[in-house]
Amino acid sequence: MNRVEFILIDRYSLPCLESFAIIKITHLKKVPSGIKALVNLKVLDFLNMPTEFVESVVLENEQDYWIINHVPLVVIRHWIDPKVNDFKVY
């Protein structure tokens, strides 16, 4: 999925989804706005995402924070060392 630039989540799709992970999609710059409609989502996990993507959701004042602020647990991890299971967690 190294060429994916956006993800579209339809408003009425995935109504029972409780956990969602987006992993290493290097060209994805924005959080899919359809995540806001996933009202049962309890865990959102981002792993090895581009810096621009991470910065858009980390702080409350950033552009895409409003999309994920309803999710109780948002984990943003970045792989640090391939030899050890080290992650930088935001």
DSSP file with accessible surface (Angstrom, degrees, kcal/mol):
  #  RESIDUE AA STRUCTURE BP1 BP2  ACC     N-H-->O    O-->H-N    N-H-->O    O-->H-N    TCO  KAPPA ALPHA  PHI   PSI    X-CA   Y-CA   Z-CA
    1    1 A M    >         0   0  154      0, 0.0     3,-1.1     0, 0.0    26,-0.3   0.000 360.0 360.0 360.0  31.4    0.0    0.0    0.0
    2    2 A N  T 3   +     0   0  106      1,-0.2    23,-0.0    23,-0.1    22,-0.0   0.553 360.0  50.3 -75.7  -3.6    2.9    2.3   -0.6
    3    3 A R  T 3  S+     0   0  211     23,-0.1     2,-0.3    24,-0.0    -1,-0.2   0.416  76.9 120.6-111.4   0.9    1.0    4.4   -3.2
    4    4 A V    <   +     0   0   39     -3,-1.1    23,-0.4     1,-0.2     3,-0.1  -0.489  30.7 173.8 -69.2 126.4   -2.2    5.0   -1.2
    5    5 A E        +     0   0  137      1,-0.3    24,-0.8    -2,-0.3    25,-0.4   0.612  64.3  12.4-108.3 -20.1   -2.7    8.8   -0.8
    6    6 A F        -     0   0  157     22,-0.1     2,-0.4    23,-0.1    -1,-0.3  -0.991  58.7-145.0-153.8 156.8   -6.1    8.8    0.9
    7    7 A I        -     0   0   46     -2,-0.3     2,-0.6    23,-0.2    27,-0.3  -0.994  13.5-153.6-123.9 131.2   -8.6    6.4    2.5
    8    8 A L        -     0   0  148     -2,-0.4     2,-0.6    24,-0.1    -2,-0.0  -0.919   9.2-174.0-108.3 121.7  -12.3    6.8    2.1
    9    9 A I        -     0   0   16     -2,-0.6    28,-0.1     4,-0.0    -2,-0.0  -0.967  25.5-130.7-114.2 113.9  -14.6    5.5    4.9
   10   10 A D    >   -     0   0  101     -2,-0.6     3,-1.6     1,-0.1    27,-0.0  -0.303  20.1-115.4 -64.7 146.8  -18.2    5.8    3.9
   11   11 A R  T 3  S+     0   0  172      1,-0.3    -1,-0.1    27,-0.0    -2,-0.0   0.804 113.0  36.1 -53.6 -36.7  -20.5    7.3    6.6
   12   12 A Y  T 3  S+     0   0  170     26,-0.1    -1,-0.3     2,-0.0     2,-0.2   0.330  95.2 106.2-104.9   9.3  -22.5    4.1    7.1
   13   13 A S  S <  S+     0   0   38     -3,-1.6    -4,-0.0     1,-0.2    24,-0.0  -0.518  79.0  12.2 -87.9 156.0  -19.8    1.5    6.7
   14   14 A L    >   +     0   0   86     -2,-0.2     3,-1.4     1,-0.1    -1,-0.2   0.853  67.6 168.7  53.5  48.1  -18.2   -0.5    9.5
   15   15 A P  T 3  S+     0   0   86      0, 0.0    25,-0.3     0, 0.0    -1,-0.1   0.773  75.1  42.8 -65.8 -23.3  -20.8    0.4   12.2
   16   16 A C  T 3  S+     0   0  102     23,-0.1     2,-0.1    24,-0.0    -2,-0.1   0.391  79.8 131.7-102.7   2.9  -19.5   -2.2   14.7
   17   17 A L    <   +     0   0   48     -3,-1.4    23,-0.2     1,-0.2     3,-0.1  -0.357  23.4 170.2 -62.3 127.1  -15.8   -1.6   14.2
   18   18 A E        +     0   0  106      1,-0.3    24,-2.9    23,-0.2    25,-2.1   0.629  63.5  36.4-110.8 -22.1  -14.1   -1.3   17.6
   19   19 A S  E     +a   43   0A  74     23,-0.2     2,-0.4    22,-0.2    -1,-0.3  -0.999  60.9 177.2-138.1 135.7  -10.4   -1.4   16.7
   20   20 A F  E     -a   44   0A  45     23,-2.1    25,-2.7    -2,-0.4     2,-0.4  -0.998   6.1-168.9-142.4 130.1   -8.7    0.1   13.6
   21   21 A A  E     -a   45   0A  48     -2,-0.4     2,-0.5    23,-0.2    25,-0.2  -0.972   7.3-167.0-122.0 136.7   -5.0    0.1   12.7
   22   22 A I  E     -a   46   0A   5     23,-2.8    25,-2.2    -2,-0.4     2,-0.5  -0.988  19.3-169.3-119.5 118.4   -3.3    2.1    9.9
   23   23 A I  E     -a   47   0A  94     -2,-0.5    25,-0.2    23,-0.2     3,-0.1  -0.947  50.8 -31.6-123.8 121.4    0.2    0.8    9.4
   24   24 A K        +     0   0  129     23,-3.3     2,-0.8    -2,-0.5    -1,-0.2   0.860  64.3 160.3  46.1  60.0    3.0    2.3    7.3
   25   25 A I    >   -     0   0    8     22,-0.2     3,-1.6     1,-0.1    -1,-0.2  -0.857  21.0-168.0-106.1  93.6    1.1    4.0    4.5
   26   26 A T  T 3  S+     0   0   58     -2,-0.8    -1,-0.1     1,-0.3   -24,-0.1   0.681  78.3  44.7 -64.9 -23.2    3.9    6.4    3.5
   27   27 A H  T 3  S+     0   0   89    -23,-0.4     2,-0.6   -26,-0.3    -1,-0.3   0.448  82.3 110.4-101.9   1.1    2.0    8.7    1.2
   28   28 A L    <   +     0   0    1     -3,-1.6    25,-0.2     1,-0.2   -22,-0.1  -0.653  34.8 167.7 -78.5 117.3   -1.1    9.1    3.5
   29   29 A K        +     0   0   76    -24,-0.8     2,-0.4    -2,-0.6    -1,-0.2   0.624  56.9  47.3-105.3 -18.7   -1.0   12.7    4.7
   30   30 A K  S    S-     0   0  111    -25,-0.4   -23,-0.2    27,-0.0    -1,-0.1  -0.956  81.9-112.1-129.6 147.6   -4.4   13.1    6.3
   31   31 A V        -     0   0    5     -2,-0.4     2,-0.3    22,-0.1    -2,-0.0  -0.521  47.4-100.6 -70.0 136.3   -6.5   11.0    8.6
   32   32 A P    >   -     0   0    6      0, 0.0     3,-1.9     0, 0.0     4,-0.3  -0.433  27.1-145.6 -60.2 121.4   -9.6    9.6    6.9
   33   33 A S  G >  S+     0   0   77      1,-0.3     3,-1.7    -2,-0.3     4,-0.3   0.785  92.4  75.2 -64.5 -22.0  -12.4   11.9    7.9
   34   34 A G  G >  S+     0   0   10    -27,-0.3     3,-1.2     1,-0.3     4,-0.4   0.674  74.4  80.0 -64.0 -14.2  -14.8    8.9    7.9
   35   35 A I  G X  S+     0   0    0     -3,-1.9     3,-1.6     1,-0.3    -1,-0.3   0.862  81.0  67.1 -60.4 -31.3  -13.2    7.8   11.2
   36   36 A K  G <  S+     0   0   78     -3,-1.7    -1,-0.3    -4,-0.3    -2,-0.2   0.838  96.8  54.1 -58.6 -30.7  -15.4   10.4   12.8
   37   37 A A  G <  S+     0   0   37     -3,-1.2     2,-1.9    -4,-0.3    -1,-0.3   0.574  81.0  94.8 -83.0  -7.2  -18.5    8.3   11.8
   38   38 A L    X   +     0   0    2     -3,-1.6     3,-1.6    -4,-0.4    -1,-0.1  -0.546  51.2 171.5 -84.6  78.8  -17.1    5.2   13.5
   39   39 A V  T 3  S+     0   0  112     -2,-1.9    -1,-0.2     1,-0.3   -23,-0.1   0.701  71.1  52.2 -69.5 -20.3  -19.0    5.7   16.7
   40   40 A N  T 3  S+     0   0   70    -25,-0.3    -1,-0.3   -23,-0.2     2,-0.2   0.407  77.8 126.6 -94.8   4.1  -18.1    2.3   18.3
   41   41 A L    <   +     0   0    4     -3,-1.6   -23,-0.2    -6,-0.2   -22,-0.2  -0.437  25.1 166.6 -67.9 125.2  -14.4    2.7   17.7
   42   42 A K        +     0   0   97    -24,-2.9    31,-1.4     1,-0.3     2,-0.4   0.665  63.3  35.8-110.3 -28.0  -12.5    2.2   20.9
   43   43 A V  E     -ab  19  73A  47    -25,-2.1   -23,-2.1    29,-0.1     2,-0.4  -0.994  55.8-177.3-135.4 129.7   -8.9    1.8   19.7
   44   44 A L  E     -ab  20  74A   0     29,-2.6    31,-3.1    -2,-0.4     2,-0.5  -0.994  11.8-169.9-125.9 121.5   -7.1    3.6   16.9
   45   45 A D  E     -ab  21  75A  29    -25,-2.7   -23,-2.8    -2,-0.4     2,-0.5  -0.960   8.5-173.3-122.0 121.3   -3.5    2.6   16.2
   46   46 A F  E     -ab  22  76A   0     29,-3.4    31,-3.2    -2,-0.5     2,-0.4  -0.963   9.8-174.8-111.6 127.3   -1.1    4.4   13.9
   47   47 A L  E     -ab  23  77A  24    -25,-2.2   -23,-3.3    -2,-0.5    31,-0.2  -0.983  62.5 -13.8-129.6 126.9    2.2    2.7   13.2
   48   48 A N  S    S+     0   0   38     29,-2.4    -1,-0.2    -2,-0.4    30,-0.2   0.894  84.2 163.3  54.4  49.9    5.1    4.1   11.2
   49   49 A M        -     0   0   10     28,-0.4    -1,-0.2   -25,-0.2   -23,-0.1  -0.600  45.9 -83.4 -93.8 159.3    3.2    6.8    9.6
   50   50 A P     >  -     0   0   24      0, 0.0     4,-2.3     0, 0.0     3,-0.3  -0.209  37.8-116.3 -60.9 151.2    4.7    9.9    7.9
   51   51 A T  H  > S+     0   0   99      1,-0.2     4,-2.9     2,-0.2     5,-0.2   0.892 115.1  55.3 -56.1 -43.4    5.7   12.8   10.1
   52   52 A E  H  > S+     0   0  103      1,-0.2     4,-1.2     2,-0.2    -1,-0.2   0.898 108.7  48.8 -59.3 -40.7    3.2   15.1    8.5
   53   53 A F  H  > S+     0   0    1     -3,-0.3     4,-0.5   -25,-0.2     3,-0.4   0.948 112.5  47.0 -62.8 -50.5    0.4   12.7    9.2
   54   54 A V  H >X S+     0   0   14     -4,-2.3     4,-1.5     1,-0.2     3,-1.5   0.929 109.8  53.0 -60.7 -45.0    1.5   12.3   12.9
   55   55 A E  H 3X S+     0   0  121     -4,-2.9     4,-0.6     1,-0.3    -1,-0.2   0.798 101.0  62.2 -63.7 -25.5    1.8   16.0   13.4
   56   56 A S  H 3< S+     0   0    2     -4,-1.2     8,-1.9    -3,-0.4     9,-0.5   0.673 116.3  28.3 -75.7 -14.2   -1.7   16.6   12.1
   57   57 A V  H << S+     0   0    3     -3,-1.5    -2,-0.2    -4,-0.5    -1,-0.2   0.559  99.2  81.6-120.2 -11.9   -3.3   14.5   14.9
   58   58 A V  H  < S+     0   0   53     -4,-1.5     2,-0.3     3,-0.0    -3,-0.1   0.930  89.4  47.1 -68.0 -46.3   -1.0   14.8   17.9
   59   59 A L  S >< S-     0   0  102     -4,-0.6     3,-1.9     1,-0.1     6,-0.2  -0.703  80.2-124.1-102.5 149.5   -2.1   18.1   19.3
   60   60 A E  T 3  S+     0   0  146     -2,-0.3     6,-0.1     1,-0.3    -1,-0.1   0.769 110.8  54.7 -59.3 -27.0   -5.6   19.4   20.0
   61   61 A N  T 3  S+     0   0  157      4,-0.1    -1,-0.3     3,-0.0     2,-0.1   0.483  86.3 107.7 -87.3  -2.0   -4.9   22.5   17.8
   62   62 A E  S X  S-     0   0   79     -3,-1.9     3,-1.0     1,-0.1     4,-0.4  -0.362  81.8-106.7 -81.0 163.5   -3.9   20.5   14.8
   63   63 A Q  T 3  S+     0   0  107      1,-0.2     3,-0.2     2,-0.1    -6,-0.1   0.771 111.4  33.7 -63.0 -34.4   -6.0   20.2   11.7
   64   64 A D  T >> S+     0   0    4     -8,-1.9     3,-1.3     1,-0.1     4,-0.7   0.425  85.7  98.8-107.5   4.9   -7.1   16.5   11.9
   65   65 A Y  H X> S+     0   0   63     -3,-1.0     4,-1.3    -9,-0.5     3,-1.0   0.890  76.4  63.3 -59.6 -37.2   -7.5   16.1   15.7
   66   66 A W  H 34 S+     0   0  135     -4,-0.4    -1,-0.3     1,-0.3     4,-0.2   0.786  96.1  60.7 -60.1 -24.8  -11.2   16.7   15.5
   67   67 A I  H <4 S+     0   0    4     -3,-1.3    -1,-0.3     1,-0.2     3,-0.2   0.854 116.6  27.9 -72.5 -32.8  -11.6   13.5   13.5
   68   68 A I  H X< S+     0   0    5     -3,-1.0     3,-2.0    -4,-0.7    -2,-0.2   0.461  88.1 100.3-110.2  -1.3  -10.1   11.2   16.2
   69   69 A N  T 3< S+     0   0   79     -4,-1.3    -1,-0.1     1,-0.3    -3,-0.1   0.664  78.3  60.8 -67.8 -11.0  -11.0   13.0   19.4
   70   70 A H  T 3  S+     0   0   58     -4,-0.2    -1,-0.3    -3,-0.2    -2,-0.1   0.616  82.2  96.7 -86.6 -10.4  -14.0   10.7   20.1
   71   71 A V    <   -     0   0   10     -3,-2.0   -29,-0.2     1,-0.1     3,-0.1  -0.679  68.4-147.7 -84.1 123.6  -11.8    7.6   20.2
   72   72 A P  S    S+     0   0  107      0, 0.0     2,-0.5     0, 0.0    -1,-0.1   0.864  84.7  32.1 -60.2 -38.1  -10.9    6.7   23.8
   73   73 A L  E     +b   43   0A  89    -31,-1.4   -29,-2.6     2,-0.0     2,-0.5  -0.948  63.5 174.4-129.0 114.1   -7.5    5.2   22.9
   74   74 A V  E     -b   44   0A  41     -2,-0.5     2,-0.5   -31,-0.2   -29,-0.2  -0.982  10.8-168.8-116.6 121.7   -5.4    6.6   20.1
   75   75 A V  E     -b   45   0A  32    -31,-3.1   -29,-3.4    -2,-0.5     2,-0.5  -0.951   6.8-173.0-115.0 127.0   -1.9    5.1   19.9
   76   76 A I  E     +b   46   0A  11     14,-0.6    14,-2.0    -2,-0.5     2,-0.4  -0.970  15.5 176.5-120.1 113.1    0.8    6.6   17.6
   77   77 A R  E     -bC  47  89A  62    -31,-3.2   -29,-2.4    -2,-0.5   -28,-0.4  -0.906  17.1-166.0-122.1 146.9    3.9    4.5   17.4
   78   78 A H  E     - C   0  88A  90     10,-1.3    10,-2.3    -2,-0.4     2,-0.2  -0.994  27.7-121.0-132.4 124.6    7.1    4.8   15.4
   79   79 A W  E     + C   0  87A  74     -2,-0.4     8,-0.2     8,-0.2     6,-0.1  -0.465  31.0 177.9 -64.6 128.0    9.5    1.9   15.0
   80   80 A I  E     +     0   0A 103      6,-2.0    -1,-0.2     1,-0.3     7,-0.1   0.849  64.4  17.8 -99.5 -47.9   12.9    3.0   16.4
   81   81 A D  E > > - C   0  86A  57      5,-0.6     3,-1.0     3,-0.4     5,-0.6  -0.975  56.9-151.9-135.2 122.0   15.2    0.0   16.0
   82   82 A P  T 3 5S+     0   0  104      0, 0.0    -1,-0.1     0, 0.0     3,-0.0   0.707  96.9  56.3 -67.9 -16.1   14.6   -3.0   13.9
   83   83 A K  T 3 5S+     0   0  189      1,-0.1     2,-0.3     2,-0.0    -2,-0.0   0.707 112.6  38.2 -86.2 -21.2   16.6   -5.3   16.2
   84   84 A V  T < 5S-     0   0   69     -3,-1.0     2,-2.4     2,-0.1    -3,-0.4  -0.940  88.2-111.3-129.9 150.7   14.6   -4.5   19.3
   85   85 A N  T   5 +     0   0  129     -2,-0.3     2,-0.5    -5,-0.1    -6,-0.0  -0.396  62.7 148.7 -80.3  65.5   10.9   -4.0   19.8
   86   86 A D  E   < +C   81   0A  72     -2,-2.4    -6,-2.0    -5,-0.6    -5,-0.6  -0.861  20.3 178.1-103.0 135.8   11.3   -0.3   20.6
   87   87 A F  E     -C   79   0A  61     -2,-0.5     2,-0.6    -8,-0.2    -8,-0.2  -0.986  29.1-134.4-134.1 144.0    8.6    2.2   19.7
   88   88 A K  E     -C   78   0A 111    -10,-2.3   -10,-1.3    -2,-0.4     2,-0.5  -0.885  31.5-160.8 -91.7 122.4    8.3    5.9   20.3
   89   89 A V  E      C   77   0A  92     -2,-0.6   -12,-0.2   -12,-0.2   -14,-0.0  -0.908 360.0 360.0-112.2 132.6    4.8    6.4   21.5
   90   90 A Y              0   0  122    -14,-2.0   -14,-0.6    -2,-0.5   -16,-0.1  -0.758 360.0 360.0 -96.2 360.0    2.9    9.7   21.5
